[in-house]
Amino acid sequence: MSSIEIHAHSYLRDYYERFGFEFIQEVEIVGEHQLIEMRYQLILT
């Protein structure tokens, strides 16, 4: 595994970016909530 991918509510984008996640794209709307795809690249040693 070289990365972690998540779907999160769009209003949490800044929160996840503080932990190193990168915004990839908007993915779907659930109810009235936009979900986004985010990825965290793992550094393997």
C-alpha positions in Angstrom: 0.0 0.0 0.0 1.5 3.4 -1.0 -1.5 5.7 -0.3 -4.6 6.1 1.7 -7.7 7.3 -0.2 -10.9 8.6 1.6 -14.2 10.1 0.7 -15.0 12.9 3.1 -17.6 15.7 3.3 -16.3 18.7 1.4 -16.5 21.0 4.4 -13.8 18.8 6.1 -11.3 19.4 3.2 -9.1 21.9 5.2 -9.1 19.6 8.2 -7.7 16.7 6.3 -5.2 18.8 4.4 -3.7 19.8 7.8 -2.8 16.1 8.2 -1.2 15.9 4.7 -4.2 14.7 2.6 -4.4 16.0 -1.0 -7.7 16.9 -2.7 -8.3 14.7 -5.8 -11.8 15.4 -7.0 -15.5 15.9 -6.1 -17.0 12.4 -6.2 -20.7 12.4 -5.3 -23.6 14.0 -3.5 -25.2 12.1 -0.6 -28.4 13.8 0.5 -27.4 17.5 0.4 -23.7 16.8 1.1 -20.9 17.0 -1.5 -18.3 14.3 -0.9 -14.7 14.6 -2.1 -11.9 12.2 -2.7 -8.7 12.8 -0.8 -5.4 10.9 -0.8 -2.5 10.6 1.6 0.8 9.4 0.1 2.7 7.1 2.4 6.4 7.2 2.6 7.7 3.7 2.7 11.2 3.0 4.1 
